[in-house]
Amino acid sequence: GWAGNLGQAGLKGEAAWFRQMQAASSMPLPPSGERDAYTVALSVDQSFGSAWYVLLGGLYASTGTSGTLSAVDGVALAGLTPPSPKALSPSRWTLISQASYTPMPLLGLDVSVLYGPGPDPLIFFPSLRYNMAENWDISLTGQIFWLGTDVPAHGANLQRQADAAILRVTWSY
């Protein structure tokens, strides 16, 4: 992993190689598709004054697909199953964009978008956060999830899969 600057912007990245090791000479290695896994992540972020923050990034996961995803794969992408460091996303490529706006010190608005070209998972995360009192915060985060289909009758090729809303109250001590 690394972190640095690209002009005034932040530049961060990480690369990992997971090599399947043979436990004993009598044990066969798994199929070649499960033998090695590679992940590479890269992001650039920038703050603009005290109110705006923007991030753009990408993830390559060798275990991901660039073909059609099933609903089960989509559930994994939506974060409803535990992730594996070998399979951070069911998509081979995942792009992320995030913007945060703090119009006043106690209030923040965020939006993040994840997209995987090829299988076309698209997840939209709007969020509102508020500092209620000293050491007390509340946030409301939404998740709106679409997944690409190969069914021509659906027109736009994206089908709504799952929506969620998470209300979180945090006490910092």
C-alpha positions as CSV (number, residue, x, y, z in Angstrom):
1,G,0.0,0.0,0.0
2,W,1.1,3.6,-0.4
3,A,-0.2,7.1,0.2
4,G,1.1,10.4,-1.2
5,N,0.2,13.5,-3.0
6,L,-0.4,14.3,-6.7
7,G,-0.2,18.1,-6.6
8,Q,-2.8,19.2,-4.1
9,A,-4.7,16.0,-4.3
10,G,-4.2,12.8,-2.3
11,L,-3.1,9.6,-4.0
12,K,-3.6,6.3,-2.4
13,G,-3.2,2.7,-3.6
14,E,-2.9,-0.9,-2.6
15,A,-2.0,-4.1,-4.4
16,A,-2.3,-7.7,-3.1
17,W,-1.4,-11.1,-4.5
18,F,-3.0,-14.1,-2.9
19,R,-1.1,-17.3,-3.7
20,Q,-2.8,-20.7,-3.0
21,M,-0.3,-22.8,-1.2
22,Q,-0.2,-26.6,-1.4
23,A,-0.5,-28.0,2.2
24,A,1.1,-31.4,1.5
25,S,2.3,-33.2,-1.5
26,S,-0.7,-35.6,-1.3
27,M,-3.2,-32.7,-1.5
28,P,-4.2,-31.4,-5.0
29,L,-4.1,-27.8,-5.8
30,P,-7.5,-26.1,-6.4
31,P,-8.6,-25.4,-10.0
32,S,-6.5,-22.8,-11.7
33,G,-9.3,-20.2,-11.3
34,E,-8.9,-20.4,-7.6
35,R,-5.1,-20.7,-7.4
36,D,-4.1,-17.0,-7.4
37,A,-6.0,-13.8,-6.8
38,Y,-4.9,-10.2,-7.4
39,T,-6.4,-7.0,-6.2
40,V,-5.3,-3.5,-7.0
41,A,-7.0,-0.3,-5.7
42,L,-6.2,3.3,-6.6
43,S,-7.8,6.5,-5.5
44,V,-7.4,10.3,-5.9
45,D,-9.1,12.6,-3.4
46,Q,-9.2,16.4,-3.0
47,S,-10.7,18.8,-0.5
48,F,-12.0,22.1,-1.7
49,G,-12.0,24.6,1.1
50,S,-13.7,23.4,4.3
51,A,-17.0,22.4,2.6
52,W,-16.3,20.0,-0.3
53,Y,-14.4,16.7,-0.5
54,V,-14.3,14.6,-3.7
55,L,-12.8,11.1,-4.3
56,L,-12.5,9.0,-7.5
57,G,-11.1,5.5,-7.4
58,G,-11.0,2.1,-9.0
59,L,-10.6,-1.5,-7.9
60,Y,-9.4,-4.4,-10.0
61,A,-10.2,-7.9,-8.6
62,S,-8.9,-10.8,-10.7
63,T,-11.6,-13.1,-9.2
64,G,-14.4,-10.8,-10.5
65,T,-16.3,-11.3,-13.7
66,S,-16.7,-9.0,-16.7
67,G,-19.8,-11.0,-17.7
68,T,-23.3,-11.1,-16.3
69,L,-23.8,-11.3,-12.6
70,S,-26.5,-13.4,-10.9
71,A,-28.7,-12.0,-8.1
72,V,-26.5,-14.0,-5.6
73,D,-23.4,-12.1,-6.9
74,G,-25.3,-8.9,-6.6
75,V,-26.1,-9.7,-2.9
76,A,-22.4,-10.1,-2.3
77,L,-21.7,-6.7,-4.0
78,A,-24.4,-5.0,-1.9
79,G,-22.5,-6.0,1.2
80,L,-25.0,-8.5,2.5
81,T,-22.5,-11.3,2.6
82,P,-19.0,-11.2,4.3
83,P,-16.4,-10.0,1.8
84,S,-13.2,-11.9,1.2
85,P,-9.8,-10.2,0.6
86,K,-9.5,-12.4,-2.5
87,A,-12.9,-11.3,-3.8
88,L,-13.6,-7.7,-2.8
89,S,-16.2,-7.4,-5.6
90,P,-18.0,-9.8,-7.9
91,S,-17.0,-7.4,-10.8
92,R,-13.5,-7.5,-12.3
93,W,-13.5,-3.7,-12.3
94,T,-15.3,-1.4,-9.9
95,L,-15.3,2.4,-10.1
96,I,-16.2,4.6,-7.2
97,S,-17.0,8.3,-6.9
98,Q,-17.8,10.1,-3.7
99,A,-18.6,13.7,-2.9
100,S,-19.1,15.2,0.6
101,Y,-20.5,18.6,1.3
102,T,-20.5,20.2,4.8
103,P,-22.7,23.3,4.5
104,M,-22.3,24.0,8.2
105,P,-20.1,22.4,10.9
106,L,-22.9,20.2,12.3
107,L,-24.4,19.0,9.1
108,G,-22.9,16.9,6.3
109,L,-24.3,15.5,3.0
110,D,-22.6,12.7,1.2
111,V,-23.2,10.7,-2.0
112,S,-21.2,7.7,-3.2
113,V,-21.6,5.7,-6.4
114,L,-20.1,2.3,-7.2
115,Y,-20.2,0.9,-10.8
116,G,-18.8,-2.3,-12.3
117,P,-18.4,-2.0,-16.1
118,G,-19.4,-5.3,-17.8
119,P,-21.8,-6.9,-15.4
120,D,-23.2,-3.4,-14.6
121,P,-23.8,-3.4,-10.9
122,L,-24.7,0.2,-9.9
123,I,-25.1,1.2,-6.2
124,F,-26.0,4.7,-5.1
125,F,-25.4,5.7,-1.4
126,P,-26.9,9.0,-0.4
127,S,-26.2,10.0,3.2
128,L,-27.1,12.7,5.7
129,R,-25.2,13.2,9.0
130,Y,-25.8,15.6,11.8
131,N,-24.0,16.3,15.1
132,M,-26.9,16.4,17.6
133,A,-24.9,17.4,20.7
134,E,-21.4,17.1,22.0
135,N,-20.3,13.4,21.4
136,W,-23.7,12.5,19.8
137,D,-24.1,12.0,16.0
138,I,-26.9,10.7,13.9
139,S,-26.7,9.6,10.3
140,L,-29.1,8.3,7.7
141,T,-27.6,6.3,4.8
142,G,-29.5,4.9,1.9
143,Q,-28.5,2.2,-0.6
144,I,-30.2,1.9,-4.0
145,F,-28.9,-1.1,-6.0
146,W,-29.3,-2.0,-9.7
147,L,-27.9,-4.9,-11.6
148,G,-27.5,-5.4,-15.3
149,T,-29.5,-8.1,-17.1
150,D,-29.2,-9.9,-20.4
151,V,-33.0,-9.8,-20.8
152,P,-33.7,-7.6,-23.8
153,A,-37.3,-7.0,-22.7
154,H,-36.1,-4.9,-19.8
155,G,-35.0,-2.1,-22.1
156,A,-32.3,-0.1,-20.1
157,N,-30.5,-3.3,-19.0
158,L,-30.5,-2.3,-15.4
159,Q,-33.0,-3.9,-12.9
160,R,-33.6,-2.6,-9.4
161,Q,-32.4,-5.2,-7.0
162,A,-32.4,-4.0,-3.4
163,D,-32.9,-0.8,-1.4
164,A,-31.9,-0.2,2.2
165,A,-31.9,2.6,4.7
166,I,-29.6,2.6,7.8
167,L,-30.2,4.9,10.7
168,R,-27.2,5.2,13.0
169,V,-26.8,7.0,16.3
170,T,-23.2,7.3,17.6
171,W,-22.0,8.3,21.1
172,S,-18.3,9.1,21.3
173,Y,-16.8,8.9,24.7
